[in-house]
Amino acid sequence: MGKVYKILSMMKRIALVGTSSTGKTTVFDLLKTDLLGYVFVNESTRTVKSYGFPINEDGTSETQLAISSFHLEALLRNSDTILDRSYLDLLVYSRHMDISEPTLEFIEDIWEKVQNKYTHYVYFPIEFDAVEDGERSTNEDWRRTIDKEFQNVLGDLDKPYLTVTGSPKQRVNQILEFIK
């Protein structure tokens, strides 16, 4: 059993986190050329939207529970993984949505259990206005509220995290150095 634990403890789960329209998906796509042995798990919000769940400020308890399932499934992978959203994102957004108290309590409880399953958190702060793509929120007040909550939760983590800034290539280089 010791060998299995050693293998799992060496596995990396790198979460790219931050509010919408901060460059996570752009950097996520660029990392694919540098981290060939990794599994890349893409955007949970758009996935649940494809099932008909409302997203962003209009998200519901059901939306958040569907996203929770997506993130928990991603944590079951036995491989080095890059995620462009994580359970941290779910927690942050849920705290600022009109969802039921039992749903929020469930998400908070699961967060306490899974937050250390991610080996690295990479935070993308707001550096530019949101870009309209027909799906993500462009409400700047909403984005700033969510961004502030990311900062609060990351500040409470018991592990260091990386804040990336600059061009997409500069951000990729910062991440590669951080996860060595």
C-alpha positions in Angstrom: 0.0 0.0 0.0 3.0 2.3 0.6 3.8 2.4 -3.1 0.3 3.4 -4.1 0.4 6.2 -1.7 3.7 7.4 -2.9 2.5 7.4 -6.5 -0.7 9.3 -5.6 1.2 11.8 -3.5 3.5 12.6 -6.4 0.6 13.2 -8.8 0.0 16.9 -9.6 -3.4 18.5 -9.7 -3.0 22.1 -10.9 -6.1 24.3 -10.6 -6.2 27.5 -12.6 -8.6 29.8 -10.6 -10.1 33.2 -10.9 -13.2 35.0 -12.1 -14.4 34.9 -15.7 -12.5 36.5 -18.5 -9.1 36.6 -16.8 -7.2 34.5 -19.4 -7.4 31.0 -17.7 -8.6 29.2 -20.8 -6.0 30.9 -23.1 -3.2 29.8 -20.7 -4.8 26.4 -20.2 -4.6 25.8 -24.0 -1.0 27.1 -24.2 0.1 24.8 -21.4 -0.8 21.8 -23.5 2.3 22.2 -25.6 4.6 22.3 -22.5 2.9 19.6 -20.3 2.5 16.7 -22.7 2.0 14.1 -20.0 -0.9 15.9 -18.3 -4.6 15.4 -18.6 -6.4 18.7 -19.3 -9.9 19.1 -17.8 -11.8 21.9 -19.4 -14.4 24.4 -18.3 -17.1 22.9 -16.0 -19.5 25.8 -16.3 -20.0 25.5 -20.1 -20.3 21.8 -19.7 -23.3 22.1 -17.3 -24.8 24.8 -19.5 -24.8 22.3 -22.3 -27.2 20.2 -20.2 -29.6 23.2 -19.9 -28.5 24.6 -16.5 -28.4 28.4 -16.1 -25.0 29.8 -15.4 -23.2 32.9 -14.0 -25.4 35.1 -11.9 -28.5 33.1 -13.0 -27.1 29.8 -11.6 -29.2 27.8 -9.3 -28.7 25.2 -6.6 -29.1 22.6 -9.2 -26.4 24.3 -11.4 -24.0 24.3 -8.5 -24.6 20.7 -7.6 -24.0 19.7 -11.2 -20.7 21.7 -11.2 -19.8 20.0 -7.9 -20.2 16.6 -9.6 -18.0 17.7 -12.5 -15.2 18.8 -10.1 -15.4 15.7 -7.9 -15.2 13.5 -11.0 -12.1 15.4 -12.1 -10.5 14.6 -8.7 -10.9 10.9 -9.4 -8.3 10.9 -12.2 -5.1 9.1 -11.5 -2.9 11.3 -13.6 -1.2 14.6 -13.5 -4.0 17.0 -14.3 -4.5 20.7 -15.2 -8.0 22.1 -14.5 -9.2 25.4 -15.8 -11.8 25.5 -13.0 -11.8 23.7 -9.6 -13.9 23.2 -6.5 -12.5 26.5 -5.3 -14.2 28.3 -8.2 -17.5 26.5 -7.3 -17.1 27.6 -3.6 -16.4 31.2 -4.5 -19.3 31.6 -7.0 -21.7 29.7 -4.7 -21.1 32.2 -1.9 -22.4 35.0 -4.1 -25.4 33.3 -5.7 -29.0 32.9 -4.7 -28.8 29.2 -3.9 -30.4 27.2 -1.1 -28.7 27.1 2.3 -28.4 23.3 2.3 -26.7 23.5 -1.1 -24.2 26.1 0.1 -23.6 24.1 3.3 -22.9 20.9 1.2 -20.5 22.8 -1.1 -18.7 24.3 1.9 -18.4 20.9 3.6 -17.0 19.2 0.5 -14.6 22.1 0.0 -13.1 21.4 3.4 -12.6 17.7 2.3 -11.1 18.3 -1.1 -9.1 21.6 -1.0 -5.9 19.7 -0.3 -6.4 17.3 -3.2 -5.2 20.1 -5.5 -1.4 20.3 -5.4 -1.1 23.8 -6.9 -3.4 26.8 -7.2 -2.7 29.4 -9.8 -4.7 32.6 -9.4 -5.6 34.8 -12.4 -6.5 38.3 -11.1 -8.5 40.8 -13.2 -6.2 42.6 -15.5 -8.6 43.6 -18.3 -12.3 44.0 -18.9 -14.4 41.0 -19.7 -14.8 40.0 -23.3 -18.3 39.3 -24.5 -18.6 35.7 -25.8 -22.3 35.1 -25.4 -21.8 32.9 -22.3 -19.6 34.5 -19.6 -20.8 37.4 -17.5 -19.5 40.8 -18.5 -20.9 42.5 -15.3 -17.8 44.2 -13.9 -19.3 44.6 -10.4 -20.0 40.9 -10.3 -16.5 40.0 -11.6 -14.9 42.3 -8.9 -17.0 40.8 -6.1 -16.0 37.3 -7.2 -12.4 38.3 -7.6 -12.3 39.7 -4.0 -13.8 36.4 -2.8 -11.0 34.4 -4.6 -8.4 36.5 -2.8 -10.1 35.9 0.6 -10.3 32.1 0.1 -6.8 31.8 -1.3 -5.5 33.8 1.7 -7.1 31.3 4.0 -5.4 28.3 2.3 -2.7 26.4 4.2 -0.5 26.2 1.1 1.1 28.8 -1.1 -0.5 29.7 -4.4 0.8 31.6 -7.5 -0.6 34.8 -8.8 0.1 35.1 -12.5 0.3 38.4 -14.5 1.4 39.6 -17.8 1.1 38.2 -21.3 -0.2 34.6 -21.8 3.4 33.4 -22.5 4.7 35.1 -19.3 1.9 33.4 -17.4 2.8 30.0 -18.8 6.4 30.5 -17.8 5.4 31.5 -14.3 3.3 28.4 -14.0 6.0 26.1 -15.3 8.4 27.5 -12.8 5.9 27.2 -9.9 5.0 23.5 -10.5 8.6 22.2 -11.0 
